[in-house]
Amino acid sequence: MRVVTQHTLGGPEVLTVVDAPEPRPLPTEVLVRVKAIGLNPLEARLRAGEFPLLGRPPFVLGWDISGVVEEGPLTWRFRPGDEVFGMPLFPRAANAYAEVVAAPALHLAHKPPSLSHIEAAALPIAGLTAWQGLVDLAAVTEGHRVLIHGGGGGVGHIAIQIAKARGAHVITTAGPNKRSFVEALGADEVIDYTTVDFTKAARDIDVVLDTIGGDTAERSLAVLHPGGRLVTAVAEDDQRLIAAYEAAGMHFSGIAVDPDPIALRGLVDLVNQGRLQVHIQKTFPFEDITEAHRHLDTGHLQGKLVLTI
């Protein structure tokens, strides 16, 4: 099979397609013939050495997959021929930039028929991050006012739809070129961050979801009502920030996404109800991984990038 590996840290040019033996699934794992692979900003940081999650190279990046089960010894969850998707093993290496992946059956779900493999591969990390942040941590429900920073991005565009499905009033920050996109997703209010200070435009917020970083989380203190909650996917272990929220009487939740079959089923239910769509900005053939990562490095994506096999 072909895999994408790297032997040094650096730019997209360090990624190389090579031949490697197919993995062998352990009991309760399945062997998946991969059809599409979702790309995530974290993987660009790992490739460049900004975040040492996988240690030193060589290693194989990737977690988001969609494909077809080929075999699964001693697991009752799937049969050969089943179409599945998921985010196996995160944060451990799943070696998902590959044509074949061995994955725990518990970390996968049946792909909804209404989603293509490309769309399904784009959903797991972004969708689970949004779900675990808004549903599991913040318990967003009808009547909540939710501010989503970066509503046009991978996590943000899914978060808008989850919050709307749960009855929230959704406010999001987005650039002017993404206004129509986030409005179509269901955003009730859009704050153009290039011209408007969100701390002046948003008030009485129950939940803030931060996917941006920088000083966004700290500045969000000003828009929360007493007892409000920040959920951040980018500053989850910032002790100074945690202390600031506690001192102000606010709730702070950092989210480090993990494999979650219950949340995956929740996402599938929304897809089947027609309440969740995954936006793909661009797809790339597997062998064009370097070019795909160049696009990933640009940031400010609208939705997701996906490799196809």
Residue, then its C-alpha position, 0 to 999 in steps of 0.5 A: m500500500r501507499v502511505v505518506t511519511q516524513h523523515t524530518l520536520g518542516g514544510p509541506e515538501v517533507l511529506t513523501v509518498v512511499d510503499a509500506p506493508e499493510p497493517r494487520p488488525l488486532p482483535t476488535e479492530v477492522l481493516v479499512r480500505v480508505k477512500a478519503i482522508g480529512l486534513n486538519p490544521l493540527e496535522a500541519r503543526l505536527r508536520a512542522g514540529e510546532f506541537p510534538l504530539l507524535g514525537r520525532p519523525p519518521f511518522v505518518l500523520g492523519w486521523d480522519i478517514s472514510g472507507v470500506v471494511e475489508e476484514g475485522p477479526l473478533t468484532w461484531r460491530f462491522r462486516p466486510g463491505d460496510e462503509v465506515f468513517g471515524m477518527p481512530l486512536f486520537p491522539r495516538a498515531a493512527n497512520a491515516y495518511a494511507e491506503v489501508v488503516a487498522a482501526p478499533a471498531l469502537h472508534l468508527a461508525h457506519k457512514p450515512p448513505s447521504l454522505s459521500h466518502i469525501e464528506a464523511a472523511a471531513l467530519p470526524i475531528a471537526g464534528l467531534t470537537a464541535w459536539q463535545g464542546l457544545v453538547d457534552l461540555a456546554a450542554v447547549t439547549e434551546g434559548h441559549r445565546v452562543l458565540i462561535h469564533g471562526g464560523g466559516g472554518g472546519v470546526g466552526h461551520i459544523a458548530i453553527q449547525i449543531a448549535k442551531a439544531r439544539g435551538a440556540h441563537v447563534i452569533t459567529t465571527a467571520g470575514p466578509n467573504k464568508r458572510s453568506f456561507v455562515e448565514a446559509l448554515g443558520a447563523d442568526e448574527v454575523i460579526d465581521y471581525t475585520t471591521v467590528d470588535f466582537t466585544k462591542a457587538a455581542r452581549d449576554i452570551d451563554v456559551v463562547l466556542d473559541t476555535i481561533g486562539g490568540d487573545t480571543a478567549e481572554r477578550s471573550l470574558a467581556v461578552l459572557h453573562p455572569g456564569g457563562r462558559l468559554v469552550t476553547a479548542v486552542a487554549e485548553d491548558d492555559q493556566r493564566l486564562i483558567a484563573a482569569y475566568e474563575a476569578a470572574g465567576m465564569h466557567f472555563s472548558g478546554i476541549a481535547v477531542d477524543p474518539d467517541p462513538i456516542a457523539l459520532r452517532g449524534l452527528v450521524d443522526l443530524v446528517n440523516q435528519g438533514r440538519l448537518q452538512v459538511h462543506i468541502q473547500k477542495t479535494f486533492p489526489f493522494e499523491d498531491i499531499t504536498e500541494a494539499h498541505r500548502h493549502l492547509d498552511t494558508g489558513h482561513l479555510q472555508g470548511k475542509l480539505v480532503l485527500t481522495i484515493 
